[in-house]
Amino acid sequence: MVPFVALFAFPWLLLAAPQRPAEPDPLVSEMRLLHAQLAALRLELARRDEDLRGLKEDMGGVKDELRGLRDRPPQPVAIPFLSGPPSSSDAVGVAKVVVFAPRVEVESLRRHDVVFLRVRRFEATGARSVAETELLPDQDAVALPLDQSGALYAVEWSTSEGHSYSLILKDGATGLPAVTVQVKPLQTQGRFLFVGFRLE
């Protein structure tokens, strides 16, 4: 017969005995892993948002600088030209005055060949090509496309051999000639130099 005290002590022994740890629930483990990954993704997104904000601020600064460069007046290369323009020659016609809405005209009693015109603008760092146009045989004049006002321009002209005529750079505002060059059978290319202004 088991003693009475032993009967009461047995359940306490069962409770005090070391118990095997419960097996972790696979679903709980998976959920914890997903929560950790989600937290890492949120942290990465927050860092990326911060980087994007910094990039936007930098781009805003670059835009402001570009706007300042665009609004800045062009280099004053035209000022020394106007204060002391070089003399014209057979190959280069130099306008001594500012030319508004410049146009090139042909003065000829007979048909002329195509005159190819290339407009270039001079800057402090060099020349920049602006546009190309043509004065066709059935045209008496063509307007020159300028991209800035108050800049120094060169218009390089060329044509085929065979005809002699006058090629005139005219002021489109007044219709007055600024400079004239002679196209000859043995001289089929040259240029105009002038300070031009657009009329809009």
C-alpha positions in Angstrom: 0.0 0.0 0.0 1.4 3.4 -1.1 1.8 5.8 1.7 -0.7 8.7 1.7 2.1 11.3 1.5 3.5 9.7 -1.6 0.2 10.0 -3.3 0.2 13.7 -2.9 3.9 14.1 -3.8 3.7 12.2 -7.1 1.8 14.9 -9.1 4.3 17.5 -7.9 7.1 15.4 -9.1 5.5 15.1 -12.5 5.2 18.9 -12.6 8.8 19.5 -11.4 10.2 17.0 -13.9 11.9 18.6 -16.9 9.6 18.7 -19.9 10.6 18.5 -23.6 10.3 21.8 -25.4 7.4 22.0 -27.7 8.1 21.7 -31.4 7.9 25.2 -33.0 4.9 25.7 -35.3 6.1 25.9 -38.9 3.4 28.5 -39.7 4.6 30.7 -36.9 8.2 30.5 -38.0 7.2 31.4 -41.5 5.2 34.4 -40.3 8.2 35.6 -38.3 10.5 35.3 -41.3 8.0 37.2 -43.5 7.7 40.0 -40.9 11.5 40.3 -40.7 11.7 40.5 -44.5 8.9 43.0 -44.6 10.7 45.2 -42.1 13.9 45.0 -44.1 12.0 46.0 -47.3 10.4 49.0 -45.5 13.8 50.1 -44.3 15.2 49.8 -47.8 12.3 51.8 -49.3 12.8 54.5 -46.7 16.5 54.7 -47.6 15.6 54.8 -51.3 13.0 57.6 -50.8 15.6 59.6 -48.9 18.1 59.1 -51.8 15.4 60.2 -54.3 14.6 63.3 -52.3 18.3 64.2 -52.3 18.5 63.5 -56.1 15.5 65.8 -56.7 17.1 68.6 -54.6 20.3 68.2 -56.6 18.4 68.3 -59.9 16.6 71.4 -58.8 20.0 73.0 -58.2 21.2 72.0 -61.6 18.1 73.4 -63.2 18.6 76.7 -61.5 22.2 76.8 -62.7 21.1 76.0 -66.2 18.4 78.7 -66.1 21.0 81.2 -64.9 23.3 80.2 -67.8 20.5 80.5 -70.3 19.4 83.9 -69.0 22.9 85.2 -68.9 23.7 87.5 -71.8 25.9 86.1 -74.5 29.6 86.7 -74.4 30.2 90.3 -75.8 32.3 89.2 -78.8 30.2 91.5 -80.9 31.3 94.7 -79.0 34.9 94.6 -80.2 33.8 93.8 -83.7 31.5 96.8 -83.9 34.1 99.1 -82.3 36.6 98.2 -85.0 35.3 96.0 -87.8 37.9 94.7 -90.3 37.8 95.9 -93.9 35.8 94.0 -96.5 37.7 92.0 -99.2 36.8 90.1 -102.4 36.1 87.0 -100.3 34.6 88.6 -97.1 31.9 91.2 -96.9 31.9 93.0 -93.5 28.9 94.9 -92.4 29.9 98.0 -90.4 26.5 98.4 -88.8 24.1 96.2 -86.9 21.8 94.2 -89.3 18.2 93.6 -88.3 16.3 90.6 -89.7 19.2 90.0 -92.2 18.4 88.6 -95.6 20.6 87.7 -98.6 19.5 88.9 -102.0 20.8 88.4 -105.5 21.1 91.3 -107.9 21.3 89.8 -111.4 19.8 90.4 -114.8 19.8 86.7 -115.6 19.2 83.4 -113.8 21.6 82.5 -111.0 22.7 79.1 -109.7 21.8 77.8 -106.2 23.6 79.7 -103.5 24.2 77.6 -100.4 24.3 79.5 -97.1 25.6 78.3 -93.8 25.0 80.5 -90.7 27.5 80.3 -87.9 27.6 82.3 -84.6 30.8 83.3 -82.9 31.2 82.9 -79.2 34.1 83.6 -76.9 35.1 79.9 -77.1 34.7 79.5 -80.9 32.2 79.3 -83.7 28.9 77.4 -83.5 26.8 76.2 -86.5 23.3 77.7 -86.4 21.5 76.7 -89.6 21.9 76.1 -93.3 19.6 77.4 -96.1 19.6 77.9 -99.8 18.9 80.7 -102.2 17.2 78.9 -105.1 17.5 80.0 -108.8 13.9 81.2 -108.8 14.3 83.2 -105.6 15.7 86.8 -105.3 16.1 86.7 -101.5 16.1 84.5 -98.5 15.9 85.4 -94.8 18.8 84.2 -92.5 17.8 82.2 -89.4 19.4 83.7 -86.4 19.2 82.1 -82.9 20.2 85.1 -80.8 20.1 88.9 -81.0 23.2 90.9 -80.7 25.6 88.1 -81.6 28.4 88.1 -84.2 27.5 86.0 -87.2 29.3 84.6 -90.3 27.3 83.5 -93.3 29.4 81.3 -95.5 28.1 81.2 -99.1 29.1 79.0 -102.0 27.7 78.4 -105.5 28.7 76.7 -108.7 30.8 78.4 -111.4 29.5 80.1 -114.4 27.6 83.3 -113.4 28.6 86.8 -112.2 26.3 88.7 -110.0 26.1 90.7 -106.8 25.2 89.0 -103.5 23.8 91.5 -101.0 23.3 91.3 -97.2 20.4 93.5 -96.5 18.7 94.8 -93.4 15.2 93.4 -93.3 13.8 96.2 -91.2 14.9 99.0 -93.5 15.5 97.2 -96.8 18.9 98.9 -97.0 22.0 97.0 -98.1 24.6 96.4 -95.3 27.3 95.0 -97.5 27.7 93.6 -101.1 30.1 91.0 -102.5 30.6 90.1 -106.2 30.2 86.4 -107.2 32.5 85.7 -110.1 33.2 82.6 -112.2 36.5 82.0 -110.4 35.3 83.1 -107.0 32.3 81.0 -106.0 32.6 81.1 -102.2 33.0 83.7 -99.5 31.3 85.0 -96.4 29.5 87.8 -94.7 30.4 89.0 -91.2 27.9 91.0 -89.3 26.2 91.6 -85.9 22.6 90.5 -86.3 19.3 91.0 -84.4 16.2 89.1 -84.8 12.8 90.8 -85.2 10.0 88.8 -83.6 
